[in-house]
Amino acid sequence: MPKWFLPAAALCGVMFVASPVVIAGAPYESTMGLVQKIFYFHMPAAVMFLVSAVICGVASARFLFRGDPAQDRLGWAAAELTVLFGIIALVTGPLWARKAWGVWWQWDVRLTSSLMGWMVAVAYLLVRKYGGPGSEKLAAGLALFGMANVPFVYISVNYWRTIHPTTSVVPTLPTSMGGPLWFCFATFLLLLVLLLRLRVRLGEAHARLDALHLALDE
């Protein structure tokens, strides 16, 4: 592992331990009260979900056009993180919605497109595991579809009627709320970088092990 990995992992751990304290110091939202604090985990997780899908799509496109196995490993790692952060976003969202809006789930555009993007990532992993020879290219095609869905998820609240606030809300938050939010965002972003690097490293080890097995068989 690179020299920066362990210090970054330690920093990430400290930030996650500190995040509940930081969130507790943020003021209550005037209408939703305490439950609004789920936002400080929900929003960063949702953004990492979309970022992972973009990384998976870009890496998969480069793999399809260049045939680079390193890009294939990066896409595979990003797909797993898309599923992970997607689960966090899709669980924390309904927990917040039930208290804030009185419903667990509503089939509005952002929720539906987010669920669809998560299901695409799950399909990517299932194809990689059970698809047999050539499945990596089929999965890469799915990743392109998942990446194309990301801008739609982001802008949907600006153009369709939805229970979600528009994208202009976050930049207008007061410092007392924006500070904790961006702290949590930085924490999740660092976690994404660390997990991605770790998973790619594991993929590289698997590739070397497979090469040794082939060499022994010959």
N, C-alpha and C positions, 0 to 999 in steps of 0.2 A: 504494500500500500504506500502511497505517497506520504511524505513527511507531514503534510498539512492535515492528514485525515484524522489522526488521533486528537490533536488539539481542537479541530473543528467539531469532532464528535463530543468531546468534553464540553465545549461551549454550547453546543446544541442541547445537551442534557441539562446544563445549568439554566438555559433559557426556558426550557419546558417546565422545570421546577419553579422558576420565577414567574411564569406566565399567569398562574392563578392569582398570585399576589398583585400583579400588574392589573389584571382584569378586575379584581375586587376593588381596586382604587379608582376605577372609572365610575362616573356618575350613572345613576339609573336613567334610562330613557323615560321621557315624561308620560308616555301612554302605555308602554309595554312593561315597564318596571324591570324586575330582576331577570326575567326570562330573556330579555334582549341581549344579555351577556353571552348567550350561546353564539351570537354573531361573531364574537372574537375568535372562535374556533371554526365556525361554519364557513365564513367568507374566505379565510386563507386556505382551508382544505379544498374548497370549490375551485379556487384559482389554481392550486397545484394540480388538481384533477384535469383542468383544461390545459395547463402547461405541459403536463406529462403526455396528454393526447397529441399535442403539437410535436413534441420531441419524437414520439413514436412514429408519427406520420412523416416527418422530415427524414428520419433515419431509414424508414422503410422505403421512401422514394429513392434515396441514395443507394440503397441496397438493390432495388429493382433495376436502376439504370447503370450501376457500376459493378454489381455483384460482390460488393465488399462484405465479407462475413463479420467484420467489426461493426458495421452499421446494422447488420441483422441482429447482433447481440445487443446493441444499444436500443433498437426498436423493441426487442423482446423485454428488456429490463423496464423500459418506459411503459409498456403495456401493463406490466404487473403493478407498477405504481399508479397508473390510471385507475385500475380496479381498486387499489387500496384507498387512495384519496377520494375516489368516487363513493366508496362505501361510507366513509366518514361524512362527506357532504350530504349524501342521501339519507343518513340516519339523523344527523344533527338538524337538518332542515325541517323534517316533520315534527321533531321534538319542539322546535321553536314555533312552527306554524300552529301546532295544536293550541298552545297557550296564547299566541299573539293574534291569530286570525280565526280560531275556533274550528279548524279542520286539520286533519293529519296530512291530507294530500289533495291536490286539485290538479286536474289535467290541463293546466295552462301550458303555454308554449315553452317557457324555460324549464319547468319541471319535466315535461315530456321529452324535450330534446336532450336534457341532461341524462335522463334514464336511458334514452336510446344510445347516447354516446358511451355510457357505462356498459351497456349490453354489447356494443361493438367490441369494446376492449375484452370483455369476457369471451366473446366469440373468437377473437384473435388467439387467446390462450388455449381455448378448446381445440381450435384448428391446429395449433402448433403441437399439441399433445397427442391428438388422435388422427390427424389428417394424413399421416404417412408421407411418402416421398413427394417432394414438391410443395408441401404444405407451407413452407416458409414464404413462398411467393404469393400464395393465396391469402395468407395472413397479412402480408404486406399490403395487399390490395384493400383488405378490410381497414387497415390502419389509415390509409389515405381517405377513406370514407369518414372515419372517426375524426380525422383532422379537419376535414371540410365542414363538419358539424360544429366545430368550436366557435367560429365567428357568429354562427346562427344562435348558439346558446347565449353568447355575450350580448348581442344587440337586440335579442327578441323582446326584452322588457321595454325597449324604447319604441317599438312599433306595434306591439299587440297588447291588448288588455290583459293584465296579469296581476296577481297578488303581490308579486315582487316589486320593490322600489326600482326606479330607473338607475342606470349606471352613473348618473350625475350626483347621487346621494353621497357616496363615499368621499369625494373630494371636498364636500361642503361640511363634513363633520367638524365639530369644535375640537380643539387640541386635546381637551380632556378625554375625548373618545377616540380621536384619530391616533394619538400616541400609543395607547394600548393595542389598537388594531394593527398598526404598522410593526409594533414589536412582535405580535403574534405572527404577522405575515412573514417577517424576517426569520422567525423560528421555523415555520413550516418550509420556507424556501431552503434554508440550510439543511433541514431534514431531507428534502427532496434530493438535493445535491449529494448528500452522504449516501442515501439508500441507492441512488442511481449508480454512483461510483462503485459501491460494494457489490451490487448485482451484476454490473458489467465485469468486474474482476472475477466473480464467481463463474460467469459465462466463459471467460477466457480460460479459467482453470479446467472447466469441462471440455472445452475444445482441445486443449493440450492432452487431456486424458484420453479423449476419443482418438486422437492421432497416435498415441502410444499403443492403444488397443489394436488399431489397424496395422501398425508396424509389427506387432507381435504375431498377428494372424498371418501376415505374409511370411 
